[in-house]
Every structure is written in C-alpha cells, then in structure tokens.
Amino acid sequence: MASFRVRGGNQLKGEIIPQGAKNEALQIICAVLLTSEKVTINKIPNIRDVNKLIELLGDMGVKVTKLGQESYSFQSDEVNLDYLETADFLEKASALRGSVMILGPLLSRFGTGKLSKPGGDKIGRRRMDTHFFGFQKLGAKFHYDAEKEIFHIDGKNLKGTYMLLDEASVTGTANIVMAAVMAEGKTTIYNAACEPYLQQLCEMLNRMGAKITGVGSNLLTIEGVEKLGGTDHTMLPDMIEIGSFIGMAAMTQSEITIKNCQIPKLGIIPDTFRRMGIQLEFRGDDIFIPEQKHYEIETFIDGSILTVADQIWPGFTPDLLSIVLVTATQAKGTVLVHQKMFESRLFFVDKLIDMGAQIILCDPHRATVIGLDRKYQLKGIRMTSPDIRAGVALLIAAMSAKGTSVIDNIEQIDRGYQYIDQRLNALGADIERI
C-alpha cells in the first residue's frame, strides 16, 4: 500500500492540462466490443481503473495496440467467450466497477453475458437494477447467483421496446444503449441520463453506424442495425479533474491556468464554484484562476445559507461535492452540502475535522461547513483515502495545511487521477510518494 507525504502551505503557479475523462473512458472502451473492425481512441487517461479495463479486454481476446502516450487501437474480431467462464475473468471483473459495461456490448453482439459483482468505491449502496431492468425489457433473461455473486444473462434475439428508467443512471443508460443498438426494431429510453460523456458515447456509436436520436436529452430513440463498423474517437477532458483544480487553486491561494477545458461541456460547474466566491476567467477554452487571499460563499436571495446538492445532468455532478466541501472550509461564510446519491460519501469529513475544519455532519447525506476565512490554517495529520473523490479532497486539504500530512491508501486516488503527484509538483506542490 502506497502513501503520499504532503508538505503543506505552498502556493502553486502555472498551467495544467486535464486528463481524458475517466467516466467517459470506461464506457467508450467497452463499446469496442460491438464491432469486429478497428476502433482508435485518443486521450485515454493512464489511471488504474482504465488500465485494468484495457487489460481485461486484452484477456478476452481483444487486440490492443498502444499508439502513443494517450492513444490506443482496439480490434475485437476474435473475442474469446470461453474466457468469461474462468475464475481469472470473474476475479478481475469483480475488482473493477466499470466492468459492468461490457455486458451491454456482449449481449448486443454475442447474445450472452456473465459478470461477478463489480467492486469500486466504498461510498454506500450502488445498485445495478437499472442495468438489468433495461436488459430484461429488451428480452434478455437474467439470473443472479446470490451465493457466488455472479450475474448470468442470456440475450439472444434482443428486441426493441419502450422503457422508462427508474433512475437516470449514467452507466445504466450507457449499458442499455449499447445493448439496444443492434436489437431488432426500435428502442425508446425515457428518463435516460444525458451527461456529456453519454452524449460522446452516442455520437461515437452513430459514427460506427448506429441510429440514435435525441442525444443530449432524456429521451433516446434507437433504431436497431445489423452491425457496426470501426471509428476514431477523442475523449473529453475530465470535468471532475477540472473542478478539483479550481478548488485546489482557491484553497492554496494559487494562480493556475487549466488548459483545453471544453468549457461548453462543463455545465454549471464553473458557476457553482463562482457561488463559492472563487474568481474564474475564461480565456478561450482555458480557465484562469487568479490568486485569492479570501473568497466568500454567496447566500440565497433571502439571505439563507447556500445549499450545494448533486442533481442529474445538467445539474451539479455528485463527484465534485467532496471538492466543494473541502474548498468551503477556508471560505468566508457557510454552506450546506447535500449528497443525495451515496450515503457514505461524506464520512471522510471526520479527517477534515481532525485537521481543524468546522463541519457539522447532519446525517449520512448532509454536512454544514462553517468557513474559517483563513483565520485558522488546517493542520497536517495522518489519514486514509476512502474513495477517489474524497482522496483528492483530502490531498487538497493537506496541500493547504500547516505542516506535513500523510495520506494512506492512495491507490484509490490513482484509480481516477493520472500522475497527480508529478503534475502538481510541477506547479510547486510538495507531494512525495512513499
């Protein structure tokens, strides 16, 4: 197990380029199973979750060629379905939550799928009913072996249908779309997720020959086709990393330029950080954050405390609530952070309280942060990263703190952020991997 030793109190300065989007990569890479032709994908982040998924596809017989630092080609013309029956497959798939998205392509092209219960962040219950509900509506037969925690799906002769999803799940929608693109007839998905990453997937599938309309809305219509072809695809920059850098700049009183942000795809993320009092300037497609000694949280019009809550897109993404929370600890003012989706994602605040932050954990979903307005600096401590986003929030806290912090279990951070220590050290941080 590796750790970060972080010497806090350094101001950062310079430019940083966000990595390719992790959450898009997990969908896009699984989509290569839908065709026997070559698919080239650019701006793939070099992170644990993505690398494990690429390794899993290689074990399944997909021909994987690394073309450059961030580019790969994939050709799925000799997929070995027998590998799905091996213990090695079940073990590797269970270590990676993104592995669930191989099911849609496998059902669509081969009519069968098998998977052990996926792992991932320990942030509370993360049910997969939406995925399997969609598969069943398309005509797949589903069996779950509760003792062995293995899902078996028979998806021969999928047929298009109408479905209303019980939740606007991003991965659930992606999986169902991939299952439906070669199903017979028309599929209509209402209450579909419409995040930019899902739009990217649909646009890629359309270039491969799929017929998907309504992209960007919560009503998708898919006309099934007989087969799909190859394509080239470039992923968006990671909006979660962009938001993390904005919060980091404010907490460390740093002047940073975030390059090539695809600003129109960021939704309300920039405005949410502006409501936290953080100054942002758009310079073309770059975001410039000036050095700020103080930043003040807005209130609502009637003077009541600002609430920042996660919503389905185009609302605020739940993956950035941890960053909003830690950024608020040194703001002037108070904010209520409401994490609706995951009941364990706020439990990392005990570490921030130990560092000197003023936070009231109201319940598993809500925390009130009373900003210190830099009157008291956080102090360095030893702590453990419970999940990807909390891990980076703790890293930001440690970078702003007085003294030295040690963050254990940084494998969680490595799952979502590539070379994070090297890239931040290049700006002036002092992070040592131990």
N, C-alpha and C positions, 0 to 999 in steps of 0.2 A: 504494500500500500504506500503510495507516494503522498507527500505533503508540500504545501507552499509555506515558506518563511517570508513574511511580508514586513518590510520596514516602512512604516507609515510616515505621512507628513510631507511627501514630495509633491511638488507641483509638476504637472505634465505639460508638454508643449509639442505641437507638431501635427502631422497628418496621419490618418489611419484609414485603411481600406477594409470595409466589412467583408467577411467571408460569404460564400454562397449559402443560401438558406437551408438550414438543416431540415426543417419540416417539409420543405418542397422536395429536397433530395430523396427522402425516404419514399415518397410517392412516385417520383419520376423514375427512380432506379428500378422499382418493382414493375413499372409499365413496360420495360424492355422485354418482359416475358410474353407480351402479347403478340410478338411478331418473330418470324424466323430471320428477318432482314436486320442489317446492322443499324444500331442506334448510337449516335455520338452525343455525349452530354458534357457541357462545359461549365466551369465554375463549381465543381464538386468540392465541398469542404473536406479537409483532411481531419476528420474527427472520429472518435471511437464508434459511435452508432452507425455512421455511414460506412466506415471501413468494414465493420462486421457484416453489414448487409451485403456489400460487394463480395466479401469472402464467401458468404452463404450462397449467393447466386453462382459463384465460380464452382463451389462444391456440387451444385445442382446440374452442372454441365454447361452453363453459360460461358461463352468465350469472352474473357475480359482482357482488354488491352489498354494499358496506360499510355496516353498520347502526349501528355505534358503534366505539369505540376497540378493542374486542376481539371484536366480533360481525360475522359475515358471513352472507349468504344465498347459496345456490348453486342453480342450476336447469340440469340437463343434458338439456334437451329438444331441443337442436339441436347435438349433438356432430358435429364435422366430422372424420370418419375419414380423409379425404384428407390432413389436416394431418400425420398420422403418417408420410406418405411424404416429407415435406420435410426438407431439410437443417437448417432452423431448429429443428424439433422434436428431431431427433437431437442437435444441439449443446446445446440447453437441457436435455434429459433427461440427457445424459452428465455435466452439471455438478452433478447432484443425486442422491444415492443414494436418497432417498425416492421418486424417480420410478418405481422398480421396482414400487411398489404400485399403479400404475394398471393393471398387466397383469391382475390378478385380476378387477377390475370390467369391464374391456374384454372379456375372454373370456366372462364370465358374461352380459353383456347384448348384446354385439355379435358374439361368436364369433371375434374376431381381436385380435391384439396385436403391437406392434413396439416395440423399445426398443434404444437404444445402451447400451453397457456403462456403468453408473452410476459416478459419482465418489464423493466423500465424504472422510472422514478417512483420513489415511495412517497406519494403525495395523496394517498387515500384511494378510495374505490374508483376504478376506471373500467367500467363495464363495457362489454363489446356487443351488447344486444343489438345495437343499430346495424352493425355489420351483418350479423346473421339473419336479422329480420329482413334486410334487403335481399340477401341471397335466397331466402325461402320464398319471398314474394316473386322472385324470378323463376322459381320452380325447383331450386336445389333442396335436397334432403339433408338434414343436419342431425348429427348425433354428438353428444358431449360425454366422454368417459370421465366422470367426476373423480374416480379413484386415481386414474393416471393423469388427469387434467389434460386430455388430448381431444381436440376437435376433429371430427371426420365430416367431410361434406362431399356429397355426390351431386355434381352439377351438370350432368348430361342433358342436352336438349333444353337449355335455358330459353325462356320466352319472355318477351317484353310485357310490361304491366304498368299500372299506376300504383304509386306508393306515396304515403305521407310519413316522413320520418318522425320518430318520436322525439328526436333531438337533432339539432343541426351540427352533427359531428363531422369534423373535417376529414379525419381518416375514414370514418364510416361512409361518408359521401364518396370519397375517392375510391374506396374499395368497390362500392356498388356500381359506380360509373364504369370502372374497369371491367367488372363482370358483365355489364349490360351492353358494351359496345359491339359485341359480336353475338348477342342474343337475338333470337328470331322476333321480328316485329318492333314495335315502338315501346319504349320505357319512359315514363314520366315520373320525375322525382320532385316532390313538393317538400318544402322546409329543408331544402338542400343547403349545405354550407356554401358560402360564396367568397371565401378568403382569396387573396391574390394567388396563393400557392395552388389552390384548387383551380383557379382560372388558368394558371400556367399549365397544369396537367391537361385540362380540357383542350386548350389550344394546341398542345403537343399532340394529343390523340387525334384531333381534327387534321393536323398536318400528316398524320400516319394513315388517314383515310376514314376516320370515324365521322359520324354525323351527329354532332352535339350542338344544340341551340339553347339559348337562354344563359350562356356563360356570363357570370358576374351577377346573376340574380339568384333567388332562392327557388326558382322553378326551372329545372333542367329537363329537356326532351332529347331522347337518344333514339335514333333510328339504327337498328342493328345492321351491320355489314358482315360480309363473309370472311374477310381477312383484313389485316392491317400491314402496312409497309414500314420501312425504316425512315428515320428523320434525324435532324440535328437539333439540339435544344441547349439553350443557355439559361441558367437559373438566375433568379432574382438575388440581390444582396439580402442578407439575413436581417429582417426588421427587428428581431429581438436583440441582436448584437448592436444595431444602431441605437436602439433605446437604451441599452446598457451603457454605451459610450457617452450618451447625453447625460445620464445620471452620474456617471463616473466623473465627467468634467466638472459638474456642479459641486459634487462632494469634495473634490480635491482642489477646487479653485483654479482650474486649469483652462488654458486656451487650446482648443482642439478643433481641427477640421476633419470631418468624416466625409470621405470621398465617395463619389459614384453611388448615391443612395437610392436612386429610382424614387424620388420624393413623391410623385403622384400615387405610388403604390403603398405609401405608409399610412394612409387613412388619417385617423385623429391622433396618432401617436405624437407628432410634434406639438399639436395644440394642447394635449394633456400635460406634457412637460412644461409648456408655457404657463399653464394654470398652476403649476408648482412654483412659478416665479423664475423659471430658468430662461435666460435670453437665448434665442436661436436666430440665426440669419441664413436664409437660403442664398447660396451663391452658385447659380446654375443648378447642377444636380448635386452639389456638395452642401453640407450643413456645417456652419461655423458656430462654435460655442465660445464666447469670449470669457475671459477670467472674471469671476464674480465673487466678491467678498461676502455678499449677502443675497439671498433670494427669499421672497415672501409668498406663501401659499395664498391663492385667492380664496374668497368666500363666495357663497351663493349670493344672489342679488339681495335677499332679505337679511344677509349678514350671518346666516347659519354656516356651520362647518362644511367645508367641501368634502364630498364623497367621491372617491375614485373606485369604480367597480368594473369587473370584467363583463363583457357582453359578446354576443355573437357578432361577427363581422357585418357591418362596418364599425361596430363598437370596439371598445378597448380590449386588446388581447390579454388573456389571463397570464401569459408567460412574462409580462412586464410588470405585474403588480408587485413582485418582490423587489424590483428595481425602484419603483415609485416609493415603496415603503422605506427602503434604506435611504433614499435621497431626502425624504421628508425629515429624517432625524436631525439634520443640521439646518433646516429651513426655519424661517420665522413664521409661526402660525401652526395650525392643527389640521389634520386630515384624517378622515375615516377611510380605511382601505377595506373593501368588501370583496372577498374572493369567493364567488358563488359556486364555482365549478368543483373545486377539490377541497375536501375537508381537512387535509393535513398540511396544506402548503404554507400556512402561516406559522407553523410551530417552530420555525427557525428563529423567531423573534426573541426567544429566551437568550440566544447568543448576543443579540444586539443590546438587550437589557443589561447583560453582564458587562458589555463594553461601555455602558453609561447612558444609553439611549432611553428616552422616556416614552414607553409604549404600553398601552393597556390592551391585552388580548381579551376582547369582549367575549368571544366564543370561537369555535374552530374556523369560522368563516370571516370574522371581522376583527380588525385591530385599529385602535386610535393612536395616532402618532402625534406627540406634542413636540414640535421642533425646538431644538436647543439654540438656534440662531447663532451658532458658533461661540456661545458664551462658555461652553464646556466642550472640550475635544473628547471624542471617543478614545478609549484606551485599548491597547493591544492585549489580546488574550489568546488562548488555545481553543480551537473549536473544530467541529466536524461538519463537512458539507453533506446535507441530507438529499439534495437533488440538484439538477443542473442549474436552475434559475436562482435558487437560494444560495448555491455555492458562489455564483458570481456576485450576488448581493453582499455576501459576507466578504468576498475579495475586495469589493468597492469600499466597504466599511473599514477593512484593515488598511487599505491604501490611504484613507483619510485620517486614521487614528494616530494617537501619540504612542510611540514605542513600537515593539515588534509583536506581530501575531503569527500564529501557526495554524494553518487550515489543513485538517486531515481529510482523507477520502477524496482527494482532488480528481480521482478517476471520474467522478460524477461531472466535474467541470469539463474535463477532457471529452466527455461524450458529446458536448454541444459547442465548444469553442476551440478553434484550432490555434495552436502555438500561442495561447493567450498570454503566457508569461513573457515570451520573447517579444511579442508585438507591443505589449505595454511597457516593457523595459526600454524599448527603442524610443518611447516618448518621455522617459525619465523616471519610470517606476522602479522600485527595488524589490523584485519578487524572485526568490530563489527556490528552485525545485529540489526537494530533499527526499 
